[in-house]
């Protein structure tokens, strides 16, 4: 996401590189290129023009400090304006009802059902809520079953009435069920509808009026670009929703929706979906997104994802095993599973400052660990716990069982041994231990 825009903006800033000061001429030339870059990213024309006009006004009104070069100053101004364009600060859910009610809306195929499951999972695991999913898509074949599958995957109950077509009645019964069973958040998944479908729009308006939800969220597929923005405007005029959810931001999207939608509908982007997994949901932080657009990475989000997977007791247990040189393939496999839960590997790498640009043309498959997992899972429990017993015959058997080669198995075991030694050095003696283990220079 945003890779092309990032490249174009970087090229635009090069116009000011080496310039001694900001002038109307070099600023105009730079911003002409910035505006083209935004339009190519499918940003709304009026939004792009307003954006560059604001940047020009701020740039011309600033005296460049001797310590700051004009190009650096322009990056700072553009960064701040990008963050403002996308809302300035993150917008949290306001869940005050008992139970709190979240109504999902959007076009068919936008990802409402999957996102409903992701949101339920996030509220359950991070906020310790007890959500209930409600199946109010009574038109699409297998929609109820899809929500049940999604609910089961995150261990969240689903309320449905397969024989009923009365969505208001279904939702009200679900709320009564939530009160009876102690569910404190009710997430109502609705049918996808077109803004031009008057009957369907009246139905969701009626549903909103009947439920008076704490949050009405509009879910939109970010890959539809300006169509997403236009649809959001039409839905907002009818529903007056509280926030936007952008799905499929991990896809081949130019990012125009993310940059335009806040200005056009004056409603915040609250969440983004960044993959297929149920954990692939992020609160939308405009400043962090501006960092990523300008190639600065997003180390704060990376640390937050790591902390979500961090288990203090497990860390202590591993430290003891490492100290005793007992770190084994079971522990290694566990660490891989934790990394995978953090999200898409390329997305994670792009959060590290300077890495995003370096890997933009590198294909990092989410199945990058598949071969390693297959090798470890082909070992017996005894072999996983005691890597030192892995002789040639055992390695040949593991290679056949995992569909890999003996060279792959040998390479993994060698890397594992090196990792184990390095971890022991770091844990037992910090840098002194590492330096001691390093070969001496002649």
QUIWOMO-V594718 format. One record per pair of residues at least 4 apart in sequence whose ideal C-beta (glycine too) atoms are under 6 Angstrom apart, sorted by the first residue. I is the first residue (numbers start at 0). J is the second residue. D is the distance in whole Angstrom. If there is no record, write none. Layout:
{{I,J,D} {I,J,D}}
This chain:
{{0,248,5} {0,252,5} {0,254,6} {1,5,5} {1,254,5} {1,292,5} {2,359,5} {4,36,6} {4,40,4} {4,254,6} {5,292,6} {5,294,5} {7,36,3} {8,36,6} {11,29,5} {11,32,4} {11,33,5} {12,70,5} {12,73,6} {12,74,6} {14,28,5} {14,29,5} {15,25,6} {15,29,6} {15,69,5} {15,70,4} {15,73,6} {16,70,5} {18,25,6} {18,69,5} {20,63,6} {21,26,6} {21,58,6} {21,63,6} {21,69,5} {26,55,6} {26,58,5} {30,51,4} {30,55,5} {33,51,6} {34,47,5} {34,51,5} {37,42,4} {37,47,4} {38,47,5} {40,253,4} {40,254,5} {40,255,5} {41,224,4} {41,225,6} {41,253,5} {41,255,3} {42,46,6} {42,47,5} {42,255,5} {42,258,5} {42,259,5} {43,259,4} {46,259,5} {46,262,5} {50,84,6} {53,80,6} {54,58,6} {54,76,5} {54,77,6} {54,80,5} {57,76,5} {58,76,6} {63,67,6} {63,69,6} {63,72,6} {67,71,5} {67,72,5} {78,289,5} {78,293,6} {81,289,4} {82,285,5} {82,286,5} {82,289,4} {83,87,5} {85,261,5} {85,285,4} {85,288,6} {86,261,5} {86,267,5} {86,285,5} {87,285,6} {89,282,5} {89,284,5} {90,267,4} {90,269,5} {92,214,6} {93,213,6} {94,99,4} {94,213,5} {95,213,6} {96,100,6} {96,213,5} {98,177,5} {98,182,6} {98,183,5} {98,184,6} {98,185,5} {99,184,5} {99,213,5} {100,185,5} {100,210,5} {100,212,4} {100,213,6} {101,186,5} {101,214,5} {102,187,5} {102,207,6} {102,212,4} {102,215,5} {103,111,5} {103,115,6} {103,188,5} {103,189,6} {103,216,6} {103,218,6} {104,203,6} {104,217,5} {105,109,4} {105,111,5} {105,217,6} {105,218,4} {105,219,6} {106,191,5} {107,191,3} {109,218,5} {109,219,6} {109,220,5} {110,114,5} {110,246,4} {111,188,6} {111,218,5} {112,145,5} {112,146,5} {112,188,5} {114,218,5} {114,244,6} {114,246,6} {114,272,6} {115,132,6} {115,186,5} {115,188,5} {116,149,4} {116,153,6} {116,277,6} {117,277,5} {117,280,4} {119,130,4} {119,132,6} {119,153,6} {119,155,4} {119,186,6} {120,153,4} {120,277,5} {121,125,5} {121,280,5} {122,126,5} {122,128,4} {122,130,5} {122,184,6} {123,128,6} {123,130,6} {128,183,6} {128,184,5} {129,182,5} {129,183,5} {130,155,5} {130,184,4} {130,186,6} {131,156,6} {131,158,6} {131,177,5} {131,182,4} {131,185,5} {132,146,6} {132,150,5} {132,155,6} {132,157,5} {132,186,5} {133,158,5} {133,170,6} {133,173,4} {133,187,5} {134,143,4} {134,146,5} {134,159,4} {135,166,4} {135,169,6} {135,170,6} {135,187,5} {135,189,5} {136,142,4} {136,188,6} {136,189,6} {136,190,4} {137,164,5} {138,190,5} {141,145,6} {143,159,5} {143,161,6} {146,157,5} {146,188,6} {147,157,5} {150,155,5} {150,157,4} {152,277,6} {153,277,5} {158,173,4} {158,176,5} {160,169,5} {163,169,6} {166,206,5} {167,206,6} {167,209,5} {170,187,6} {170,210,6} {174,185,6} {177,182,4} {177,185,5} {189,203,6} {192,196,5} {192,199,4} {194,233,4} {194,234,6} {200,237,5} {207,215,6} {214,241,5} {215,238,6} {215,240,4} {215,241,5} {216,242,5} {216,244,5} {217,231,6} {217,234,5} {217,240,5} {217,243,5} {218,244,4} {219,227,4} {219,231,6} {220,246,6} {220,247,5} {221,245,4} {221,247,6} {221,248,5} {221,252,5} {221,256,5} {222,247,5} {222,250,5} {222,252,5} {223,227,4} {224,255,5} {224,256,6} {225,255,6} {227,256,4} {228,256,6} {228,259,5} {228,260,5} {228,263,5} {231,260,6} {231,264,5} {232,263,6} {232,264,6} {234,238,5} {235,240,6} {235,264,5} {242,266,6} {242,267,5} {242,269,4} {243,260,6} {243,266,6} {243,268,5} {244,270,5} {245,257,6} {245,268,6} {245,271,5} {246,272,4} {248,271,5} {248,273,5} {249,273,5} {249,274,5} {249,343,6} {254,258,6} {255,259,6} {256,260,5} {259,263,6} {268,283,4} {270,280,6} {270,283,6} {271,281,5} {271,283,5} {272,280,6} {273,279,5} {273,281,6} {273,346,6} {274,279,3} {274,343,5} {278,340,6} {279,342,6} {287,297,5} {287,300,6} {290,295,4} {290,297,5} {291,297,5} {294,355,6} {294,356,5} {295,352,6} {296,350,5} {296,351,5} {296,352,3} {297,350,4} {300,350,6} {301,350,4} {304,341,4} {308,337,5} {308,340,5} {308,341,6} {320,325,4} {320,326,5} {321,326,5} {321,422,5} {321,423,6} {321,426,5} {322,426,6} {324,423,6} {326,330,5} {326,419,5} {327,383,6} {327,384,5} {328,375,5} {328,383,4} {329,383,5} {332,375,5} {335,368,5} {341,347,6} {342,346,6} {342,347,6} {344,363,5} {344,365,6} {344,367,6} {345,363,4} {348,354,5} {348,358,6} {349,355,4} {354,358,6} {368,372,5} {370,403,6} {372,376,6} {373,401,4} {374,401,5} {374,403,6} {374,408,6} {374,411,5} {377,397,5} {377,400,4} {377,401,4} {378,382,4} {378,383,5} {378,397,6} {381,385,6} {382,389,6} {389,393,5} {389,394,6} {394,405,6} {394,408,5} {395,405,6} {397,401,6} {397,408,5} {398,403,5} {398,404,6} {398,405,5} {398,408,5} {403,407,4} {422,426,6} {423,427,6} {424,432,4} {424,433,5} {424,436,5} {427,432,5} {428,432,3}}
